[in-house]
Amino acid sequence: MDQPARDVLITGVGLVSSLGEGVETHVSRLAAAEGVQPTLEEVAPTRHFVHPLPPVDWSLQIPKKGDQRQMETWQKLGVYAAGLALADAEVAPDEATRARVDMIVAAGGGERDPGVDALVMARARGQDDPRPIMNELLSSELRPTLFLAQLSNLMAGNISIVHKVTGSSRTFMGEESAGISAVQVASARIRAGQSRICLVGGAFSADRKDLLVNYELGGFLLEGDWRPVPSRGGDGSGFVPGSAGAFLVLEDAEHAAARGATAYGRLRFVAGDRGPRGDARLAERLGRLIDESAAGDDELLILSGATGLAAETAAELELLRQRFPQAALRTYGSALGHAMEAQFPMGVALAAIHLSMGRLPAPAAGGEERPAEFAPAQALVTGVGHVRGEGVALVEAIEPR
């Protein structure tokens, strides 16, 4: 006999972004009366903007200096945010308790060695056949541990080591789609009774020269002056990378009640998809996911993870405005930037904390987002990847935290 689906509650949130760290900091910064004021920094080599990390005392969540030294920034950011989420959910730090916590992580690959990259390009320049010199340098100059440090599942491994989370572990790769799938699978496992409590999220370091060059070569980065996501079009199309770590503790309602945990909100629905985007296919797929969520227009907060790429952003925002004319539509990338694997978990985290406090984020500067003053009862989170992948989540408010 089939068991009824379990309620999935969000009982812990760990957030680090250019706005700062923690729940209260993000709610305060996003509700500023003068409108959201993003933190921006221009970086070499592409001379584009990023939303940088604030100063972080890593030792608060990663006490051992040895652990810190062997992690790159993207790993430290994920381990730190995961620690914040576990502490926020008041999951006891003893090994017996944490051994029952499952984990699903969305992560990209590790960082390159820019010194070796520069050396290879300099030596290979002007060679009729650069392959021999490239092979020689790559075999002699790269440190033996570099490729080990690039493994995407090292973030999960380091979370297990530092925070003693040793239940089942899964790592998803695939940029924005990885974050969508991580939350979707974690929610589905809890709803089906396959997991009672799960740590899920991702992290992204925007200040990586190798990634910035890749995005620039692909024509994805915002050119010229910064502007909020809804107003990026034409020559102003593109995204601004944002460093972020976002982790959630999800658990079924019975498990949360048994340990006396309070919840930010109920994760009612999560789904993702991917496919061709031409001929209005993107709007069709995203519209179907929204229909499946059963979100209503009354007292609805929409947190769009739109990138700022003109065609995709215009299609998404037009669909959302048509479907939900009374909703408070907010593009959180205007304040936080675009955080790839962490983008969708960040949106779900922001939805949960705003619902729990009965507050709306302020509109982004520029006038494209209208003011609203109701206490939201539901939050619809959308994610549309810069190349592929779409996702939708619906979070419901419950009793005040």
Stockholm file with secondary structure:
# STOCKHOLM 1.0

chainA/1-401         MDQPARDVLITGVGLVSSLGEGVETHVSRLAAAEGVQPTLEEVAPTRHFVHPLPPVDWSLQIPKKGDQRQMETWQKLGVYAAGLALADAEVAPDEATRARVDMIVAAGGGERDPGVDALVMARARGQDDPRPIMNELLSSELRPTLFLAQLSNLMAGNISIVHKVTGSSRTFMGEESAGISAVQVASARIRAGQSRICLVGGAFSADRKDLLVNYELGGFLLEGDWRPVPSRGGDGSGFVPGSAGAFLVLEDAEHAAARGATAYGRLRFVAGDRGPRGDARLAERLGRLIDESAAGDDELLILSGATGLAAETAAELELLRQRFPQAALRTYGSALGHAMEAQFPMGVALAAIHLSMGRLPAPAAGGEERPAEFAPAQALVTGVGHVRGEGVALVEAIEPR
#=GR chainA/1-401 SS CCCCCCCEEEEEEEEEETTEESHHHHHHHHTCTTCCCCCCEEETTTTEEEBCCCCCCGGGTCCCHHHHHTSCHHHHHHHHHHHHHHHHTTCCCSHHHHTTCEEEEECCCCCCCHHHHHHHHHHHTTCSSCHHHHHHHHHHHSCTTHHHHTCTTHHHHHHHHHHCCCSCEEEECSTHHHHHHHHHHHHHHHHTTSCSEEEEEEEECSCCHHHHHHHHHTTCBCCSSCCCGGGCCGGGCCBCBBCEEEEEEEEEHHHHHHTTCCCSEEEEEEEEECCCCTTTHHHHHHHHHHHHHTCCSTTEEEEECCCCCHHHHHHHHHHHHHHCTTSEEEETHHHHCBCGGGHHHHHHHHHHHHHHHTCCCCCCTTSSSCCCCCCCSEEEEEEECSSSCEEEEEEECCSCC
#=GC SS_cons         CCCCCCCEEEEEEEEEETTEESHHHHHHHHTCTTCCCCCCEEETTTTEEEBCCCCCCGGGTCCCHHHHHTSCHHHHHHHHHHHHHHHHTTCCCSHHHHTTCEEEEECCCCCCCHHHHHHHHHHHTTCSSCHHHHHHHHHHHSCTTHHHHTCTTHHHHHHHHHHCCCSCEEEECSTHHHHHHHHHHHHHHHHTTSCSEEEEEEEECSCCHHHHHHHHHTTCBCCSSCCCGGGCCGGGCCBCBBCEEEEEEEEEHHHHHHTTCCCSEEEEEEEEECCCCTTTHHHHHHHHHHHHHTCCSTTEEEEECCCCCHHHHHHHHHHHHHHCTTSEEEETHHHHCBCGGGHHHHHHHHHHHHHHHTCCCCCCTTSSSCCCCCCCSEEEEEEECSSSCEEEEEEECCSCC
//
